[in-house]
Amino acid sequence: MKKTAAIILVVVLMLTSVIAYASYDLSTLSDSELISLSEAIEAEQDRRVQEKLDSTYLVSGNLGDYFIGLKSITFEEDWNGDIVAILTMDFSHTKSSSKTYFWNINTTIFQGGAECENSSQFSSDIRDAEIKPNVLVEITDAFVLWSKKPFDIEISQVFSLSDDKIQYTYDGKIPK
């Protein structure tokens, strides 16, 4: 009997809470209050998205219609025994037609002020692929380092009147 009463009580409480949420009446709010509420909801959604991005990426941002999120940096030795920094990034765009990462985004690493050379050995072929709008793909780009010292990453648009860049300094340990 106690078990049946507890189950009925739980069901009643659940139905009451669902009805309470479902019956939220906005008709008593003025137009300006509705606009304020809408703006507050949008700001909260943006904050939550940014919070998720901050926990997913080392650094991320938009360059015009392009989104870049630097997910990780790993290191390998290439065929010559040189240390290679491998950048794993998410790439997306909102252009009206398919675009490639390679022809639209310029990623550069500077170490001690000197530009590091790109390494095709570890870079993914998807960099050259046509990518449809609003599709998030993972790109791997790799660079031969000059030494085991910290380096700066700069990501920018290839064709842009803006000087906007996504920048990140790696000052962690470089193995190998």
C-alpha positions in Angstrom: 0.0 0.0 0.0 2.8 2.4 0.9 4.5 1.7 -2.5 1.3 2.4 -4.4 0.7 5.7 -2.5 4.3 6.7 -3.2 4.0 6.0 -6.9 0.7 8.0 -7.1 2.3 10.9 -5.3 5.3 10.9 -7.6 3.1 10.8 -10.7 0.9 13.7 -9.4 4.0 15.8 -8.6 5.5 15.1 -12.1 2.2 16.1 -13.8 2.0 19.2 -11.7 5.5 20.3 -12.6 4.9 19.7 -16.3 1.6 21.6 -16.2 3.3 24.5 -14.4 5.9 24.8 -17.1 3.5 24.4 -19.9 1.1 27.0 -18.6 3.5 29.9 -18.4 1.4 32.8 -19.6 3.2 35.5 -21.6 0.0 37.4 -22.5 0.3 39.6 -19.4 3.6 41.0 -20.5 3.9 44.3 -22.4 5.7 44.5 -25.8 8.7 46.0 -24.2 8.8 43.3 -21.5 8.6 40.6 -24.2 11.4 42.2 -26.1 13.5 42.4 -23.0 12.8 38.8 -22.2 13.6 37.8 -25.8 17.0 39.7 -25.6 17.8 38.1 -22.2 17.1 34.6 -23.6 19.2 35.3 -26.6 22.1 36.6 -24.5 21.9 33.5 -22.2 22.0 31.2 -25.3 25.0 33.1 -26.6 26.7 32.8 -23.2 26.1 29.0 -23.1 27.4 28.6 -26.7 30.5 30.5 -25.8 31.0 28.6 -22.6 30.8 25.3 -24.6 33.3 26.7 -27.2 35.7 27.8 -24.5 35.7 24.2 -23.1 36.1 22.6 -26.5 38.8 24.8 -28.2 42.1 26.2 -27.2 41.0 29.2 -29.2 38.2 29.8 -31.6 36.6 32.6 -33.6 34.9 33.8 -36.8 36.8 35.3 -39.7 34.1 36.8 -41.8 31.9 33.9 -42.8 34.4 31.3 -41.6 34.6 29.6 -38.2 37.8 28.1 -37.0 38.3 26.3 -33.7 41.8 25.1 -32.7 41.1 21.8 -30.8 44.6 20.5 -30.1 48.3 20.6 -30.9 50.3 17.5 -31.0 53.9 16.7 -32.1 55.5 14.1 -34.4 58.9 13.6 -36.1 58.9 13.9 -39.9 60.9 11.8 -42.4 63.9 14.1 -41.8 63.7 13.8 -38.0 62.4 17.4 -37.6 59.8 18.2 -35.0 56.4 18.9 -36.6 53.5 20.7 -34.8 50.2 19.2 -35.8 47.2 21.5 -35.4 43.7 19.9 -35.3 41.0 22.4 -36.0 37.3 22.6 -36.7 36.3 24.5 -39.9 32.9 25.7 -41.1 31.5 28.5 -43.2 28.2 30.2 -44.0 29.0 31.2 -47.6 26.3 30.4 -50.2 28.4 27.8 -52.1 31.1 25.2 -51.2 34.5 26.5 -50.2 37.9 25.0 -49.4 39.9 25.6 -46.2 43.1 25.8 -48.2 42.1 28.6 -50.6 40.3 30.7 -47.9 42.1 30.3 -44.6 45.8 31.0 -44.0 47.4 29.3 -41.0 50.9 30.3 -40.1 53.3 29.4 -37.3 56.0 31.7 -36.2 58.8 30.5 -34.0 61.3 33.1 -32.8 59.8 35.5 -35.3 60.5 33.2 -38.3 57.8 31.5 -40.3 57.7 27.8 -40.1 57.3 25.7 -43.2 54.1 23.7 -43.8 54.4 19.9 -43.6 52.3 18.0 -46.2 53.3 14.7 -44.5 50.9 15.3 -41.6 48.3 17.7 -43.1 44.9 16.3 -44.0 43.8 16.2 -47.7 40.4 17.6 -46.6 42.1 21.0 -46.5 41.8 21.0 -50.3 38.2 19.6 -50.5 35.1 21.6 -51.3 33.1 21.9 -48.1 29.4 22.7 -48.1 28.0 25.6 -46.1 27.2 25.1 -42.4 29.1 21.7 -42.2 31.7 21.4 -39.5 34.8 19.4 -40.6 38.0 18.5 -38.8 41.2 19.9 -40.5 44.7 18.8 -39.7 47.5 21.3 -40.6 51.1 20.7 -39.8 54.3 22.8 -39.6 58.0 22.0 -39.2 59.4 23.7 -36.1 62.8 25.4 -35.9 63.4 24.4 -32.3 61.7 23.3 -29.1 60.9 27.0 -28.2 57.4 28.4 -27.9 55.6 29.4 -31.1 52.8 31.7 -32.2 49.9 30.5 -34.4 48.1 33.1 -36.6 44.9 32.2 -38.6 43.4 34.7 -41.0 41.4 34.8 -44.2 43.4 34.6 -47.5 41.2 37.2 -49.2 40.0 39.9 -46.8 40.2 43.7 -46.3 40.1 43.0 -42.6 43.2 42.5 -40.4 41.3 40.1 -38.2 43.2 37.1 -36.9 42.8 34.3 -34.5 46.0 34.1 -32.5 47.3 31.5 -30.0 50.7 31.2 -28.4 51.9 27.7 -27.5 54.4 27.8 -24.6 54.0 24.3 -23.4 56.6 21.5 -23.6 57.5 20.3 -27.0 58.4 16.5 -26.8 60.8 14.5 -28.9 
